[in-house]
Amino acid sequence: MATKMHIKLINRGEEGELLLAGRLDSSTAPEVEAILLQVADRFDQVILNMAQLEYISSAGLRILKLLYMALRKKEGELKVKNANKLVMEVFEMTGFVGLLTFI
C-alpha cells in the first residue's frame, strides 16, 4: 500500500498556509521537501495546518527543520496549527515544541 500526502496552499500575500493531509514519512518526504522549500522562497510567514496530517516520521521532521531554517534565514516564521495528539507527541519527544510556534 503506497502512502499518500496531499498539500494545498492558501496564499495570503506575505503568508502562506499549507494544508497537510496524509502521512509525512520517508516515502512522501522527497516530494514534500521540494514543495516546502519553494514555499519558503515565496513566503516570509508559513503556517502548517496539520488538521489532516495522520503521521510524521523522522524524515518529516528533517523537512520541517529545513523549512524552519530557510524561513529563519530571511527572518520569517514557521507556525503550526491543528496538530493531532500523535504528531504533538512526536514534537514533544524530539524537542520540536521548542523550535516551532503553535497557534
Helices and strands as residue ranges (DSSP letters): E 5-12, E 15-24, H 29-42, E 45-56, H 58-73, E 77-81, H 85-94, G 96-98, E 101-102
